[in-house]
């Protein structure tokens, strides 16, 4: 990542922990009615009246979840918020607040942390959530970000992973696999740059894939869209660890089987072209790639007519009895057991 060597850097040690918190949060504004007290006390105070509260949290660790060689700090801040809001969306709920905790090593000046927070605040504004607290501390190695998202929903609107029934349809939003291929493009260009630092990458032909990797969006629009269509999913999950892993989660939690049809998996044309360039099988990428942050859900067969003409949704399979197993039906009409080959941060490198 290129930087101006002459630009003045401000040591975070000059501010101290509380000075840093004051500096980063001085312009944060509160927009949610449920936020009674935010930053500035021992704890935040929220009032959801008769709504149910949903909470999700995620860790992002440098060298495991992101590489600052090609991930701008502003994009990282934005993405860190989005991945948590996506979990709230997967409950068919509305995100309302977040807490932000960061651990930073002394190689990061204040200006770098400001850039990170710029992305965090942009995401908070985009998704209409309040930043209500968090923590800052030092790190011996790199950058660690932990964000907790809080959301609200009526009890009868919440959707879990365990409600899928035989004959339900399996539906996914958007397209799948682009984020992973965006990562492959960035990794390739990083290696080229390391060999020849004067080489400037031409990424124009990969713009969609790279955007899906560096600046994903959570599908906050789906809850309202399904409500207008009068469709309530029987189960739902977000596609963060790969399509195959998410299908297996739903099937395991719901005690059902599934048939996924290879020719129904939605892929962006740019993904198809780049998979050919890299000589990588597109189905493998769709099943195992992860970080798409689309929503995967099941609906009753009777609701098919309500969604069939909507471009946001693609029916990619159907739920079966548990004894029938979980399978991929290939383009050649071959039945292959579906395995979880998605992202696993605890696997040995």
Helices and strands as residue ranges (DSSP letters): G 12-14, H 16-25, E 35-37, E 45-46, E 52-61, H 73-89, E 94-104, H 110-126, E 130-138, E 144-153, G 155-157, E 169-173, H 178-195, G 204-206, H 207-214, H 221-228, E 235-238, H 243-254, E 256-261, G 262-264, H 269-278, H 282-288, E 295-299, G 301-303, H 304-307, E 313-321, G 322-324, E 326-329, E 335-337
